[in-house]
């Protein structure tokens, strides 16, 4: 075995041993945010200012918040979203939350959801970040950069829960 092969073997074994420790560290770091996510989700479910469709999204996002597969779904669907980007963003705008407090709560809930699914699958999150950087090149000239977070949340909410439906897990 050459020195390069030995180094590759040591690096591979080291990565395999370190991954569970990194995952545990991430879970510990994101735990307070996930607790806040649950509280916000409960508040949003009770809000009279949220549409039934958004409440369904909240419910599904709470179910998916720990699911490592959701970030895989985002990674696959984010490039596909580019083809219908304007139409998708327009449709998302039509379900705008009118109440400013509820809108702020939704925004915080969405950000914490993304953080949670990113912590559930950090390897695929790196791929999604690269995709998002490419999206920046497209969205910035169109003046739509502020909608990038909304796009990721929409993809995760609409497609992430499909993993449960296809796997037969049902709803919480």
MDTraj code that builds the backbone (N, CA, C; nanometers):
import mdtraj as md
import numpy as np

residues = "UNK UNK UNK UNK UNK UNK UNK UNK UNK UNK UNK UNK UNK UNK UNK UNK UNK UNK UNK UNK UNK UNK UNK UNK UNK UNK UNK UNK UNK UNK UNK UNK UNK UNK UNK UNK UNK UNK UNK UNK UNK UNK UNK UNK UNK UNK UNK UNK UNK UNK UNK UNK UNK UNK UNK UNK UNK UNK UNK UNK UNK UNK UNK UNK UNK UNK UNK UNK UNK UNK UNK UNK UNK UNK UNK UNK UNK UNK UNK UNK UNK UNK UNK UNK UNK UNK UNK UNK UNK UNK UNK UNK UNK UNK UNK UNK UNK UNK UNK UNK UNK UNK UNK UNK UNK UNK UNK UNK UNK UNK UNK UNK UNK UNK UNK UNK UNK UNK UNK UNK UNK UNK UNK UNK UNK UNK UNK UNK UNK UNK UNK UNK UNK UNK UNK UNK UNK UNK UNK UNK UNK UNK UNK UNK UNK UNK UNK UNK UNK UNK UNK UNK UNK UNK UNK UNK UNK UNK UNK UNK UNK UNK UNK UNK UNK UNK UNK UNK UNK UNK UNK UNK".split()
xyz = np.array([
    [0.0844, -0.1174, 0.0000],
    [0.0000, 0.0000, 0.0000],
    [0.0893, 0.1242, 0.0000],
    [0.0638, 0.2144, -0.0921],
    [0.1449, 0.3347, -0.1026],
    [0.1078, 0.4337, 0.0076],
    [0.1897, 0.5337, 0.0243],
    [0.1664, 0.6364, 0.1248],
    [0.0358, 0.7121, 0.0959],
    [0.0100, 0.7383, -0.0309],
    [-0.1129, 0.8076, -0.0682],
    [-0.2351, 0.7229, -0.0340],
    [-0.2294, 0.5943, -0.0611],
    [-0.3410, 0.5045, -0.0274],
    [-0.3609, 0.4954, 0.1229],
    [-0.2505, 0.4927, 0.1987],
    [-0.2604, 0.4908, 0.3439],
    [-0.3257, 0.6193, 0.3960],
    [-0.2851, 0.7310, 0.3400],
    [-0.3423, 0.8592, 0.3813],
    [-0.4919, 0.8640, 0.3487],
    [-0.5291, 0.8121, 0.2327],
    [-0.6706, 0.8094, 0.1939],
    [-0.7496, 0.7192, 0.2887],
    [-0.6922, 0.6065, 0.3251],
    [-0.7582, 0.5142, 0.4173],
    [-0.7771, 0.5789, 0.5547],
    [-0.6728, 0.6432, 0.6045],
    [-0.6808, 0.7102, 0.7340],
    [-0.7859, 0.8221, 0.7288],
    [-0.7873, 0.8998, 0.6205],
    [-0.8850, 1.0077, 0.6074],
    [-1.0269, 0.9523, 0.6018],
    [-1.0469, 0.8428, 0.5300],
    [-1.1800, 0.7821, 0.5188],
    [-1.2264, 0.7294, 0.6539],
    [-1.1416, 0.6567, 0.7214],
    [-1.1775, 0.6037, 0.8529],
    [-1.2030, 0.7186, 0.9505],
    [-1.1197, 0.8214, 0.9446],
    [-1.1391, 0.9379, 1.0310],
    [-1.2725, 1.0054, 1.0054],
    [-1.3088, 1.0197, 0.8786],
    [-1.4369, 1.0821, 0.8442],
    [-1.5534, 0.9963, 0.8922],
    [-1.5427, 0.8668, 0.8757],
    [-1.6491, 0.7760, 0.9203],
    [-1.6661, 0.7832, 1.0719],
    [-1.5562, 0.7915, 1.1430],
    [-1.5635, 0.8001, 1.2888],
    [-1.6095, 0.9385, 1.3360],
    [-1.5716, 1.0431, 1.2628],
    [-1.6056, 1.1792, 1.3041],
    [-1.7502, 1.2154, 1.2720],
    [-1.8078, 1.1574, 1.1680],
    [-1.9420, 1.1973, 1.1237],
    [-2.0476, 1.1870, 1.2343],
    [-2.0560, 1.0759, 1.3077],
    [-2.1559, 1.0704, 1.4159],
    [-2.1311, 1.1763, 1.5245],
    [-2.0057, 1.2068, 1.5502],
    [-1.9746, 1.3097, 1.6505],
    [-2.0181, 1.4475, 1.6014],
    [-1.9952, 1.4748, 1.4741],
    [-2.0380, 1.6017, 1.4156],
    [-2.1905, 1.6108, 1.4174],
    [-2.2568, 1.5025, 1.3822],
    [-2.4035, 1.5017, 1.3825],
    [-2.4575, 1.5253, 1.5232],
    [-2.3971, 1.4659, 1.6213],
    [-2.4409, 1.4856, 1.7603],
    [-2.4187, 1.6302, 1.8036],
    [-2.3025, 1.6850, 1.7667],
    [-2.2716, 1.8235, 1.7985],
    [-2.3733, 1.9164, 1.7323],
    [-2.4052, 1.8926, 1.6042],
    [-2.5041, 1.9734, 1.5339],
    [-2.6419, 1.9640, 1.5997],
    [-2.6812, 1.8431, 1.6362],
    [-2.8119, 1.8230, 1.6997],
    [-2.8204, 1.9009, 1.8311],
    [-2.7130, 1.9007, 1.9065],
    [-2.7086, 1.9743, 2.0330],
    [-2.7170, 2.1242, 2.0081],
    [-2.6444, 2.1723, 1.9082],
    [-2.6426, 2.3157, 1.8769],
    [-2.7773, 2.3654, 1.8260],
    [-2.8487, 2.2829, 1.7500],
    [-2.9735, 2.3271, 1.6877],
    [-3.0954, 2.2971, 1.7763],
    [-3.0779, 2.2237, 1.8835],
    [-3.1893, 2.1852, 1.9697],
    [-3.2730, 2.3039, 2.0203],
    [-3.2123, 2.4098, 2.0742],
    [-3.2948, 2.5236, 2.1191],
    [-3.3756, 2.5855, 2.0040],
    [-3.3169, 2.5907, 1.8864],
    [-3.3881, 2.6454, 1.7709],
    [-3.5052, 2.5554, 1.7310],
    [-3.4862, 2.4255, 1.7430],
    [-3.5947, 2.3327, 1.7107],
    [-3.7094, 2.3442, 1.8118],
    [-3.6760, 2.3690, 1.9367],
    [-3.7815, 2.3910, 2.0366],
    [-3.8616, 2.5169, 2.0026],
    [-3.7919, 2.6213, 1.9629],
    [-3.8595, 2.7452, 1.9226],
    [-3.9423, 2.7211, 1.7964],
    [-3.8910, 2.6411, 1.7039],
    [-3.9643, 2.6038, 1.5825],
    [-4.0982, 2.5402, 1.6191],
    [-4.0968, 2.4484, 1.7139],
    [-4.2205, 2.3818, 1.7568],
    [-4.3186, 2.4820, 1.8183],
    [-4.2670, 2.5721, 1.9021],
    [-4.3537, 2.6740, 1.9629],
    [-4.4160, 2.7647, 1.8566],
    [-4.3332, 2.8085, 1.7620],
    [-4.3842, 2.8942, 1.6543],
    [-4.4865, 2.8196, 1.5690],
    [-4.4603, 2.6925, 1.5427],
    [-4.5539, 2.6121, 1.4652],
    [-4.6898, 2.6036, 1.5338],
    [-4.6884, 2.5826, 1.6633],
    [-4.8146, 2.5775, 1.7386],
    [-4.8879, 2.7109, 1.7338],
    [-4.8132, 2.8199, 1.7481],
    [-4.8751, 2.9521, 1.7412],
    [-4.9329, 2.9782, 1.6027],
    [-4.8600, 2.9408, 1.4991],
    [-4.9081, 2.9617, 1.3630],
    [-5.0330, 2.8780, 1.3341],
    [-5.0384, 2.7579, 1.3883],
    [-5.1553, 2.6716, 1.3666],
    [-5.2810, 2.7338, 1.4281],
    [-5.2633, 2.8135, 1.5328],
    [-5.3757, 2.8776, 1.6001],
    [-5.4098, 3.0147, 1.5413],
    [-5.3264, 3.0646, 1.4525],
    [-5.3453, 3.2003, 1.3999],
    [-5.4645, 3.2088, 1.3052],
    [-5.5505, 3.3079, 1.3258],
    [-5.6616, 3.3294, 1.2325],
    [-5.6154, 3.3980, 1.1036],
    [-5.4895, 3.4425, 1.1001],
    [-5.4364, 3.5164, 0.9856],
    [-5.3656, 3.4269, 0.8839],
    [-5.3621, 3.2977, 0.9094],
    [-5.2920, 3.2051, 0.8213],
    [-5.3939, 3.1226, 0.7440],
    [-5.3716, 3.1091, 0.6141],
    [-5.4627, 3.0305, 0.5307],
    [-5.4536, 2.8825, 0.5680],
    [-5.5556, 2.8076, 0.5310],
    [-5.5537, 2.6633, 0.5573],
    [-5.4365, 2.5960, 0.4866],
    [-5.4037, 2.6447, 0.3662],
    [-5.2896, 2.5880, 0.2920],
    [-5.1594, 2.6110, 0.3682],
    [-5.1420, 2.7314, 0.4233],
    [-5.0214, 2.7599, 0.5024],
    [-5.0195, 2.6767, 0.6301],
    [-5.1350, 2.6574, 0.6908],
    [-5.1401, 2.5740, 0.8114],
    [-5.1018, 2.4300, 0.7778],
    [-5.1441, 2.3820, 0.6608],
    [-5.1015, 2.2491, 0.6153],
    [-4.9501, 2.2447, 0.5981],
    [-4.8937, 2.3530, 0.5418],
    [-4.7480, 2.3608, 0.5263],
    [-4.6795, 2.3553, 0.6623],
    [-4.7310, 2.4303, 0.7591],
    [-4.6725, 2.4311, 0.8935],
    [-4.6741, 2.2905, 0.9518],
    [-4.7890, 2.2237, 0.9403],
    [-4.8019, 2.0882, 0.9930],
    [-4.6986, 1.9946, 0.9289],
    [-4.6874, 1.9999, 0.7973],
    [-4.5921, 1.9137, 0.7259],
    [-4.4476, 1.9499, 0.7599],
    [-4.4207, 2.0784, 0.7735],
    [-4.2850, 2.1207, 0.8069],
    [-4.2454, 2.0742, 0.9466],
    [-4.3392, 2.0751, 1.0390],
    [-4.3095, 2.0232, 1.1730],
    [-4.2803, 1.8735, 1.1684],
    [-4.3534, 1.8010, 1.0842],
    [-4.3287, 1.6574, 1.0681],
    [-4.1906, 1.6343, 1.0056],
    [-4.1542, 1.7202, 0.9098],
    [-4.0307, 1.7008, 0.8330],
    [-3.9068, 1.7631, 0.8958],
    [-3.9201, 1.8353, 1.0041],
    [-3.8097, 1.9146, 1.0582],
    [-3.6845, 1.8332, 1.0943],
    [-3.6998, 1.7058, 1.1221],
    [-3.5856, 1.6221, 1.1599],
    [-3.5470, 1.5227, 1.0500],
    [-3.6159, 1.5276, 0.9380],
    [-3.6005, 1.4276, 0.8327],
    [-3.4838, 1.4619, 0.7396],
    [-3.3835, 1.3773, 0.7362],
    [-3.2649, 1.4011, 0.6531],
    [-3.2994, 1.3998, 0.5044],
    [-3.4090, 1.3352, 0.4664],
    [-3.4440, 1.3235, 0.3246],
    [-3.4953, 1.4542, 0.2657],
    [-3.5445, 1.5437, 0.3490],
    [-3.6022, 1.6684, 0.2980],
    [-3.4958, 1.7506, 0.2253],
    [-3.3759, 1.7580, 0.2806],
    [-3.2705, 1.8352, 0.2143],
    [-3.2303, 1.7696, 0.0817],
    [-3.2403, 1.6387, 0.0726],
    [-3.2147, 1.5700, -0.0548],
    [-3.3197, 1.6131, -0.1568],
    [-3.4449, 1.6177, -0.1129],
    [-3.5543, 1.6612, -0.2015],
    [-3.5315, 1.8055, -0.2462],
    [-3.4875, 1.8916, -0.1552],
    [-3.4588, 2.0306, -0.1912],
    [-3.3454, 2.0354, -0.2938],
    [-3.2412, 1.9578, -0.2718],
    [-3.1277, 1.9571, -0.3644],
    [-3.1698, 1.9136, -0.5045],
    [-3.2603, 1.8205, -0.5129],
    [-3.3070, 1.7716, -0.6438],
    [-3.4018, 1.8727, -0.7078],
    [-3.4929, 1.9289, -0.6305],
    [-3.5974, 2.0152, -0.6852],
    [-3.5566, 2.1606, -0.7046],
    [-3.4534, 2.2060, -0.6370],
    [-3.4121, 2.3450, -0.6522],
    [-3.3693, 2.3768, -0.7956],
    [-3.2862, 2.2967, -0.8593],
    [-3.2537, 2.3268, -0.9992],
    [-3.3762, 2.3185, -1.0909],
    [-3.4673, 2.2269, -1.0625],
    [-3.5884, 2.2147, -1.1429],
    [-3.6788, 2.3368, -1.1274],
    [-3.6724, 2.4003, -1.0120],
    [-3.7548, 2.5184, -0.9865],
    [-3.7148, 2.6350, -1.0762],
    [-3.5936, 2.6338, -1.1264],
    [-3.5472, 2.7427, -1.2126],
    [-3.6319, 2.7556, -1.3379],
    [-3.6861, 2.6446, -1.3862],
    [-3.7621, 2.6471, -1.5110],
    [-3.8946, 2.7216, -1.4966],
    [-3.9569, 2.7148, -1.3816],
    [-4.0832, 2.7848, -1.3608],
    [-4.0721, 2.8895, -1.2523],
    [-3.9551, 2.9511, -1.2428],
    [-3.9252, 3.0393, -1.1308],
    [-4.0230, 3.1556, -1.1178],
    [-4.0435, 3.2298, -1.2221],
    [-4.1326, 3.3463, -1.2145],
    [-4.2749, 3.3051, -1.1771],
    [-4.3239, 3.1976, -1.2386],
    [-4.4595, 3.1496, -1.2103],
    [-4.4701, 3.1047, -1.0648],
    [-4.3687, 3.0333, -1.0189],
    [-4.3705, 2.9837, -0.8812],
    [-4.3673, 3.0983, -0.7811],
    [-4.2815, 3.1982, -0.8059],
    [-4.2728, 3.3122, -0.7155],
    [-4.4026, 3.3919, -0.7160],
    [-4.4657, 3.4028, -0.8315],
    [-4.5931, 3.4741, -0.8396],
    [-4.7008, 3.4007, -0.7584],
    [-4.7057, 3.2691, -0.7719],
    [-4.8030, 3.1893, -0.6969],
    [-4.7786, 3.2023, -0.5462],
    [-4.6515, 3.2050, -0.5078],
    [-4.6188, 3.2198, -0.3665],
    [-4.6625, 3.3572, -0.3157],
    [-4.6529, 3.4602, -0.3993],
    [-4.6921, 3.5959, -0.3601],
    [-4.8421, 3.6069, -0.3373],
    [-4.9192, 3.5249, -0.4055],
    [-5.0640, 3.5317, -0.3918],
    [-5.1106, 3.4830, -0.2548],
    [-5.0294, 3.4047, -0.1869],
    [-5.0642, 3.3571, -0.0529],
    [-4.9880, 3.4375, 0.0524],
    [-4.9690, 3.5651, 0.0262],
    [-4.8959, 3.6532, 0.1179],
    [-4.9749, 3.6696, 0.2477],
    [-4.9042, 3.6710, 0.3583],
    [-4.9657, 3.6868, 0.4901],
    [-4.9827, 3.8365, 0.5167],
    [-5.1063, 3.8789, 0.5375],
    [-5.1368, 4.0213, 0.5526],
    [-5.0962, 4.0765, 0.6894],
    [-5.1186, 4.0007, 0.7947],
    [-5.0890, 4.0480, 0.9302],
    [-4.9373, 4.0525, 0.9526],
    [-4.8804, 4.1698, 0.9879],
    [-4.7346, 4.1811, 1.0018],
    [-4.6755, 4.0915, 1.1112],
    [-4.7452, 4.0752, 1.2226],
    [-4.6931, 3.9896, 1.3300],
    [-4.6902, 3.8431, 1.2856],
    [-4.7947, 3.8002, 1.2195],
    [-4.7999, 3.6620, 1.1702],
    [-4.6962, 3.6415, 1.0601],
    [-4.6781, 3.7411, 0.9750],
    [-4.5774, 3.7321, 0.8690],
    [-4.4377, 3.7182, 0.9294],
    [-4.4097, 3.7947, 1.0354],
    [-4.2804, 3.7863, 1.1037],
    [-4.2635, 3.6482, 1.1681],
    [-4.3710, 3.5974, 1.2286],
    [-4.3666, 3.4651, 1.2906],
    [-4.3390, 3.3583, 1.1837],
    [-4.4053, 3.3692, 1.0673],
    [-4.3845, 3.2751, 0.9566],
    [-4.2389, 3.2811, 0.9089],
    [-4.1860, 3.4022, 0.9002],
    [-4.0486, 3.4198, 0.8547],
    [-3.9500, 3.3519, 0.9499],
    [-3.9694, 3.3728, 1.0795],
    [-3.8820, 3.3084, 1.1782],
    [-3.8999, 3.1566, 1.1751],
    [-4.0242, 3.1110, 1.1650],
    [-4.0532, 2.9685, 1.1574],
    [-3.9828, 2.9061, 1.0370],
    [-3.9912, 2.9721, 0.9231],
    [-3.9293, 2.9217, 0.7999],
    [-3.7775, 2.9132, 0.8133],
    [-3.7174, 3.0173, 0.8700],
    [-3.5720, 3.0186, 0.8876],
    [-3.5274, 2.9063, 0.9812],
    [-3.6017, 2.8856, 1.0879],
    [-3.5662, 2.7784, 1.1819],
    [-3.5889, 2.6400, 1.1202],
    [-3.6895, 2.6286, 1.0343],
    [-3.7127, 2.5031, 0.9634],
    [-3.5944, 2.4711, 0.8719],
    [-3.5483, 2.5695, 0.7972],
    [-3.4334, 2.5471, 0.7089],
    [-3.3109, 2.5080, 0.7910],
    [-3.2903, 2.5744, 0.9029],
    [-3.1781, 2.5401, 0.9904],
    [-3.1899, 2.3955, 1.0391],
    [-3.3097, 2.3552, 1.0733],
    [-3.3318, 2.2202, 1.1249],
    [-3.3048, 2.1136, 1.0189],
    [-3.3574, 2.1336, 0.8988],
    [-3.3345, 2.0318, 0.7955],
    [-3.1891, 2.0337, 0.7476],
    [-3.1246, 2.1495, 0.7554],
    [-2.9826, 2.1564, 0.7201],
    [-2.8998, 2.0770, 0.8211],
    [-2.9339, 2.0867, 0.9481],
    [-2.8618, 2.0116, 1.0510],
    [-2.8882, 1.8617, 1.0398],
    [-3.0045, 1.8259, 0.9868],
    [-3.0375, 1.6838, 0.9713],
    [-2.9572, 1.6180, 0.8598],
    [-2.9074, 1.6978, 0.7644],
    [-2.8294, 1.6420, 0.6537],
    [-2.7263, 1.7445, 0.6066],
    [-2.6182, 1.7611, 0.6835],
    [-2.5202, 1.8651, 0.6500],
    [-2.4456, 1.8401, 0.5187],
    [-2.4285, 1.7155, 0.4802],
    [-2.3566, 1.6883, 0.3554],
    [-2.4346, 1.7388, 0.2346],
    [-2.5624, 1.7101, 0.2297],
    [-2.6444, 1.7565, 0.1175],
    [-2.6678, 1.9072, 0.1285],
    [-2.6646, 1.9607, 0.2485],
    [-2.6793, 2.1053, 0.2657],
    [-2.5696, 2.1800, 0.1910],
    [-2.4507, 2.1246, 0.1882],
    [-2.3405, 2.1869, 0.1131],
    [-2.3768, 2.1945, -0.0355],
    [-2.4363, 2.0884, -0.0889],
    [-2.4795, 2.0880, -0.2291],
    [-2.5859, 2.1951, -0.2514],
    [-2.6811, 2.2040, -0.1593],
    [-2.7874, 2.3046, -0.1709],
    [-2.7275, 2.4456, -0.1660],
    [-2.6289, 2.4676, -0.0816],
    [-2.5650, 2.5996, -0.0749],
    [-2.4989, 2.6362, -0.2068],
    [-2.4356, 2.5400, -0.2720],
    [-2.3763, 2.5656, -0.4036],
    [-2.4863, 2.6004, -0.5044],
    [-2.5958, 2.5266, -0.5006],
    [-2.7087, 2.5566, -0.5892],
    [-2.7625, 2.6969, -0.5630],
    [-2.7731, 2.7331, -0.4352],
    [-2.8238, 2.8660, -0.4003],
    [-2.7305, 2.9759, -0.4501],
    [-2.6017, 2.9512, -0.4464],
    [-2.5065, 3.0489, -0.4997],
    [-2.5299, 3.0693, -0.6496],
    [-2.5574, 2.9613, -0.7206],
    [-2.5877, 2.9732, -0.8631],
    [-2.7192, 3.0486, -0.8844],
    [-2.8157, 3.0257, -0.7982],
    [-2.9424, 3.0978, -0.8061],
    [-2.9214, 3.2480, -0.7846],
    [-2.8274, 3.2833, -0.6980],
    [-2.8000, 3.4244, -0.6732],
    [-2.7641, 3.4967, -0.8026],
    [-2.6903, 3.4293, -0.8876],
    [-2.6498, 3.4882, -1.0152],
    [-2.7728, 3.5198, -1.1005],
    [-2.8755, 3.4362, -1.0928],
    [-2.9976, 3.4562, -1.1706],
    [-3.0912, 3.5550, -1.1017],
    [-3.1105, 3.5415, -0.9729],
    [-3.2101, 3.6205, -0.9011],
    [-3.1676, 3.7648, -0.8755],
    [-3.0389, 3.7871, -0.8584],
    [-2.9922, 3.9230, -0.8285],
    [-3.0274, 4.0211, -0.9398],
    [-2.9958, 3.9909, -1.0652],
    [-3.0323, 4.0860, -1.1715],
    [-3.1840, 4.1040, -1.1864],
    [-3.2613, 4.0044, -1.1483],
    [-3.4070, 4.0139, -1.1588],
    [-3.4693, 4.0858, -1.0394],
    [-3.3869, 4.1186, -0.9402],
    [-3.4374, 4.1853, -0.8209],
    [-3.5179, 4.0922, -0.7310],
    [-3.4950, 3.9625, -0.7412],
    [-3.5742, 3.8650, -0.6663],
    [-3.4932, 3.7945, -0.5573],
    [-3.3789, 3.8468, -0.5242],
    [-3.2900, 3.7780, -0.4304],
    [-3.3537, 3.7597, -0.2926],
    [-3.4379, 3.8539, -0.2511],
    [-3.5021, 3.8437, -0.1199],
    [-3.5994, 3.7274, -0.1146],
    [-3.6369, 3.6716, -0.2268],
    [-3.7337, 3.5621, -0.2326],
    [-3.6680, 3.4237, -0.2273],
    [-3.5353, 3.4185, -0.2202],
    [-3.4643, 3.2907, -0.2225],
    [-3.5029, 3.2018, -0.1049],
    [-3.5109, 3.2588, 0.0146],
    [-3.5522, 3.1833, 0.1328],
    [-3.6930, 3.1273, 0.1134],
    [-3.7839, 3.2093, 0.0586],
    [-3.9213, 3.1652, 0.0339],
    [-3.9236, 3.0463, -0.0622],
    [-3.8370, 3.0513, -0.1628],
    [-3.8326, 2.9431, -0.2616],
    [-3.7898, 2.8110, -0.1971],
    [-3.6865, 2.8145, -0.1139],
    [-3.6389, 2.6929, -0.0467],
    [-3.7480, 2.6380, 0.0455],
    [-3.8127, 2.7253, 0.1207],
    [-3.9195, 2.6817, 0.2107],
    [-4.0344, 2.6210, 0.1306],
    [-4.0705, 2.6844, 0.0198],
    [-4.1793, 2.6335, -0.0631],
    [-4.1467, 2.4941, -0.1163],
    [-4.0257, 2.4753, -0.1638],
    [-3.9858, 2.3434, -0.2160],
    [-3.9897, 2.2396, -0.1045],
    [-3.9330, 2.2732, 0.0105],
    [-3.9302, 2.1774, 0.1214],
    [-4.0697, 2.1460, 0.1723],
    [-4.1547, 2.2482, 0.1823],
    [-4.2907, 2.2268, 0.2336],
    [-4.3754, 2.1470, 0.1357],
    [-4.3601, 2.1727, 0.0080],
    [-4.4448, 2.1068, -0.0921],
    [-4.3956, 1.9674, -0.1291],
    [-4.2636, 1.9478, -0.1254],
    [-4.2094, 1.8201, -0.1693],
    [-4.1531, 1.7358, -0.0562],
    [-4.1097, 1.8002, 0.0522],
    [-4.0464, 1.7271, 0.1615],
    [-4.1374, 1.6246, 0.2251],
    [-4.2627, 1.6620, 0.2446],
    [-4.3555, 1.5708, 0.3101],
    [-4.3918, 1.4526, 0.2212],
    [-4.3624, 1.4616, 0.0933],
    [-4.3903, 1.3495, 0.0042],
    [-4.3136, 1.2244, 0.0445],
    [-4.2010, 1.2418, 0.1143],
    [-4.1262, 1.1249, 0.1590],
    [-4.2111, 1.0411, 0.2536],
    [-4.2947, 1.1077, 0.3353],
    [-4.3813, 1.0349, 0.4276],
    [-4.4947, 0.9663, 0.3542],
    [-4.5527, 1.0354, 0.2577],
    [-4.6652, 0.9780, 0.1845],
    [-4.6205, 0.8554, 0.1050],
    [-4.5041, 0.8635, 0.0437],
    [-4.4556, 0.7518, -0.0374],
    [-4.4085, 0.6343, 0.0500],
    [-4.3607, 0.6659, 0.1696],
    [-4.3093, 0.5633, 0.2581],
    [-4.4182, 0.5060, 0.3485],
    [-4.5342, 0.5701, 0.3494],
    [-4.6444, 0.5196, 0.4309],
    [-4.6336, 0.5551, 0.5778],
    [-4.5646, 0.6639, 0.6120],
    [-4.5500, 0.7018, 0.7513],
    [-4.6744, 0.7696, 0.8069],
    [-4.7523, 0.8323, 0.7221],
    [-4.8694, 0.9045, 0.7718],
    [-4.8298, 1.0377, 0.8292],
    [-4.9165, 1.0986, 0.9052],
    [-4.8923, 1.2308, 0.9619],
    [-4.8875, 1.2232, 1.1127],
    [-4.8158, 1.3179, 1.1690],
    [-4.8075, 1.3233, 1.3160],
    [-4.9291, 1.3919, 1.3720],
])
top = md.Topology()
chain = top.add_chain()
for i, resn in enumerate(residues, 1):
    res = top.add_residue(resn, chain, resSeq=i)
    for name in ("N", "CA", "C"):
        top.add_atom(name, md.element.get_by_symbol(name[0]), res)
traj = md.Trajectory(xyz[None], top)
